[in-house]
Amino acid sequence: MLSNVFCTALVFTLVACFGSGLRGEGLPRTFGWTAYGTTSAGYAVSVAIGNALADDGYRLRVIPAKNDISRLTPLRAERVQFAATGIGSFLAQEGASDFGTRRWGPQKLRLIMMSWSNTNTVVAVATKDTGVNTVQDLAGKRVVWVIGAPALNMNMEGVLAFGDLDWSDVVRVEVGGQKAAMQGLIDGTIDAAIASTNTSALYQLAGSPRGLYFIPKPHDDVAGWRRMNLKAPWIKPTIGTVGVDLSAENPLEGGGYGYPILITYAIRDEQMVYDL
């Protein structure tokens, strides 16, 4: 579940706009966007935004997707108007990583808005039964690789670099989506994965026999941050106070970026985007 603080932080912009009585002519009364699967923070955030919009008579259809490619495919095909993404939006714009193919290439995307909250959006989650306490402890552990999700994989690559590790130092376990990654942690087929501290599936993991541990990235580890930012320059130091067992009294030193990042294509009707 999402904390009241988190929900408030994420929807304040939309509530301010629509709560003031502004009704956009360009925004359809029913519209859609893609997000990560139903166990993800991005999906929960999107549903919360949809609830805020519903108060003003709008219906937001949130379409769950497994990875970066499957989030952008419906957007490119114009089956939805927007997509709630992460750093995959940057990779798609640049035609990099999984988007560096003839089928994709650089995409003409436009940023609409992004959310900065008091979570850590890039955290390596390990299970307590692994005995992992630091990034260096991931050596030899089963670490997830999500097919078609270059952003998640590059974030994990950055975290591994923080501990002076790379993919050759761990056992790479491939899964088809972020939901499968979270389920693998619970089932015992995976030891560590990338997530946000408020990912809904982590509450289930915390209550399971395996337990949950957020691996910190201490802000005073200058060398570690330098190595990580060479791989993932978008990760910035953040203090997480929202998520499983986190609070202002029990914060987590970690990293993140604005998430979710709401995007659309350059061809989208300007009035529709402005109204949203």
C-alpha positions in Angstrom: 0.0 0.0 0.0 1.0 3.6 -0.4 1.4 6.0 2.5 -0.8 9.0 2.7 2.3 11.2 2.5 3.4 9.5 -0.7 0.0 9.7 -2.4 -0.2 13.4 -1.5 3.2 14.1 -2.9 2.5 12.4 -6.1 -0.9 13.8 -7.0 -0.6 17.4 -5.6 0.0 18.9 -9.0 -3.1 17.3 -10.6 -5.3 17.9 -7.6 -4.3 21.6 -7.6 -5.1 21.9 -11.3 -8.4 20.0 -11.4 -9.5 21.0 -7.9 -9.5 24.6 -9.0 -12.2 23.8 -11.5 -10.0 23.8 -14.6 -11.6 21.6 -17.3 -9.5 21.0 -20.4 -11.3 20.7 -23.7 -8.4 18.8 -25.3 -8.2 16.0 -22.7 -10.7 13.2 -23.4 -13.0 12.2 -20.6 -11.6 8.7 -20.9 -7.9 8.2 -21.7 -5.1 5.8 -21.0 -1.5 5.4 -20.2 0.9 2.5 -19.6 2.8 1.7 -16.4 4.8 -1.1 -14.9 2.8 -4.1 -13.6 0.2 -4.2 -10.9 2.8 -4.9 -8.1 4.9 -1.8 -9.0 5.1 1.6 -7.5 4.5 3.2 -10.9 1.2 1.4 -11.3 0.1 2.4 -7.7 1.0 6.0 -8.4 -0.9 6.0 -11.7 -4.0 4.6 -10.0 -3.7 7.3 -7.3 -3.6 9.9 -10.0 -6.6 8.3 -11.7 -8.6 8.5 -8.5 -7.8 12.2 -8.3 -8.9 12.8 -11.8 -12.1 10.8 -11.3 -13.2 13.5 -8.9 -13.4 15.9 -11.8 -15.1 13.4 -14.2 -12.1 11.9 -16.0 -11.5 8.2 -16.3 -7.8 7.1 -16.6 -7.2 3.6 -17.8 -3.9 2.3 -16.5 -2.5 -0.5 -18.7 0.1 -2.7 -16.9 3.2 -3.6 -18.9 6.2 -5.9 -18.1 9.1 -3.7 -19.2 10.3 -0.6 -21.1 9.5 -2.0 -24.5 6.0 -3.1 -23.6 5.3 0.3 -22.0 6.2 2.2 -25.2 4.7 -0.1 -27.8 1.0 0.9 -27.1 2.0 4.5 -26.9 3.7 4.4 -30.3 0.8 2.5 -31.7 -1.5 5.3 -30.3 -3.6 2.8 -28.2 -2.9 5.0 -25.2 -2.1 8.7 -25.0 0.7 8.7 -22.4 3.2 6.4 -20.6 4.4 6.4 -17.0 8.0 5.4 -17.4 11.4 5.7 -15.8 14.9 6.2 -17.3 13.7 4.0 -20.2 12.2 7.2 -21.6 15.7 8.7 -21.9 17.0 5.6 -23.5 14.1 5.5 -26.0 14.7 9.2 -26.9 18.4 8.5 -27.6 17.8 5.2 -29.3 20.1 3.5 -26.9 20.3 0.0 -25.4 17.2 -2.1 -26.3 15.9 0.9 -28.3 19.0 0.9 -30.5 17.5 -1.3 -33.2 16.0 -0.7 -36.6 12.5 -1.3 -35.2 13.0 1.5 -32.7 15.8 4.0 -32.9 15.5 7.5 -31.4 11.9 8.3 -30.5 10.4 11.8 -30.6 9.2 11.8 -27.0 8.2 14.7 -24.9 8.3 15.0 -21.1 5.1 16.1 -19.4 5.9 15.8 -15.8 7.8 13.7 -13.2 7.4 13.0 -9.6 10.0 13.6 -6.9 9.0 11.9 -3.7 10.7 10.8 -0.4 11.4 7.3 -1.6 14.5 5.7 -3.0 13.6 4.9 -6.6 16.8 3.0 -7.3 17.4 0.5 -4.5 18.9 -3.0 -4.6 16.6 -5.2 -2.6 18.0 -8.4 -1.1 16.3 -11.0 1.0 17.4 -11.2 4.6 18.2 -14.9 4.4 21.0 -14.2 2.0 23.0 -12.4 4.7 23.7 -9.5 2.3 24.5 -6.2 4.0 26.5 -4.2 1.4 26.6 -4.1 -2.3 29.9 -6.0 -2.2 28.1 -8.9 -0.6 26.1 -9.4 -3.8 29.2 -11.2 -5.3 28.1 -14.8 -6.2 24.4 -14.0 -5.5 21.5 -14.5 -7.9 20.7 -11.1 -9.3 17.8 -10.4 -11.6 18.1 -9.2 -15.3 14.7 -8.1 -16.7 14.4 -8.9 -20.4 13.3 -5.8 -22.4 13.9 -3.4 -19.5 17.2 -1.7 -20.1 16.6 1.0 -17.5 16.2 -1.6 -14.7 19.3 -3.5 -15.8 21.4 -0.4 -16.2 20.3 0.7 -12.7 21.4 -2.6 -11.3 24.7 -2.3 -13.3 25.2 1.0 -11.6 24.5 -0.4 -8.2 26.9 -3.2 -8.8 29.6 -0.7 -9.8 29.0 1.1 -6.5 30.4 -2.0 -4.9 33.1 -2.4 -7.5 31.3 -5.3 -9.1 29.9 -6.1 -12.5 27.6 -8.7 -14.0 30.5 -11.2 -14.2 30.7 -11.2 -10.4 27.1 -12.3 -9.9 24.7 -15.1 -11.2 22.5 -13.4 -13.7 18.9 -14.6 -13.6 16.7 -13.6 -16.5 13.0 -12.9 -16.1 10.3 -11.6 -18.4 9.2 -8.6 -16.3 9.4 -6.7 -13.1 6.5 -8.5 -11.5 8.3 -11.8 -12.1 11.4 -10.3 -10.5 9.5 -9.5 -7.3 7.9 -12.9 -7.3 11.3 -14.5 -7.7 12.5 -12.8 -4.5 9.5 -14.2 -2.7 9.7 -17.7 -4.2 13.5 -18.0 -3.5 14.7 -18.2 -7.1 16.3 -14.7 -6.9 18.5 -13.1 -4.2 18.5 -9.4 -5.3 16.6 -7.1 -7.6 16.2 -3.4 -8.4 13.0 -1.7 -7.1 11.7 1.4 -5.4 11.3 1.4 -1.7 7.5 1.8 -2.0 7.0 -1.0 -4.6 3.9 -2.8 -3.4 5.2 -6.3 -3.8 8.0 -5.6 -1.3 5.4 -5.4 1.5 4.6 -9.0 0.7 8.3 -9.9 0.6 8.8 -8.3 4.0 6.1 -10.6 5.4 7.5 -13.7 3.8 9.9 -16.2 5.4 12.7 -14.7 3.3 12.3 -11.2 4.6 13.6 -8.0 3.0 16.7 -5.9 3.2 17.4 -2.6 1.4 21.1 -2.3 0.5 22.3 1.2 1.4 24.5 3.4 -0.8 26.2 5.6 1.8 26.5 9.2 0.6 30.0 9.6 2.0 31.3 6.8 -0.2 32.7 9.1 -2.9 34.4 6.4 -4.9 31.3 4.3 -4.9 29.1 7.1 -6.2 31.7 8.0 -8.8 31.7 4.4 -10.1 28.0 4.2 -10.1 27.5 7.4 -11.9 29.8 6.4 -14.7 27.3 3.6 -15.4 24.1 5.4 -14.4 24.6 9.2 -14.3 20.9 9.8 -13.6 21.1 8.3 -10.1 21.3 11.1 -7.5 21.7 10.9 -3.7 18.4 10.7 -1.9 17.2 9.9 1.6 14.3 7.4 1.6 11.7 7.8 4.3 8.8 6.1 2.6 8.7 2.4 2.0 8.8 -0.9 3.9 9.8 -0.1 7.5 11.2 3.3 6.5 10.3 6.6 8.2 11.9 9.9 9.2 13.2 8.1 12.2 14.5 5.2 10.2 15.7 6.6 6.8 17.7 4.9 4.1 20.7 6.5 2.4 20.3 5.7 -1.2 19.7 7.1 -4.7 17.1 7.8 -7.2 15.6 10.1 -9.8 12.2 11.5 -10.6 9.7 8.6 -11.0 7.3 8.1 -12.6 8.2 10.1 -15.7 5.1 10.8 -17.8 5.8 11.1 -21.5 4.1 11.2 -24.8 5.1 11.6 -28.5 5.7 14.9 -30.1 2.6 14.4 -32.3 0.3 14.5 -29.4 -2.3 17.3 -29.4 -0.9 20.2 -27.6 -4.1 21.2 -25.9 -4.5 17.7 -24.5 -1.1 17.7 -23.0 -1.6 21.2 -21.6 -4.9 20.3 -20.0 -3.3 17.3 -18.2 
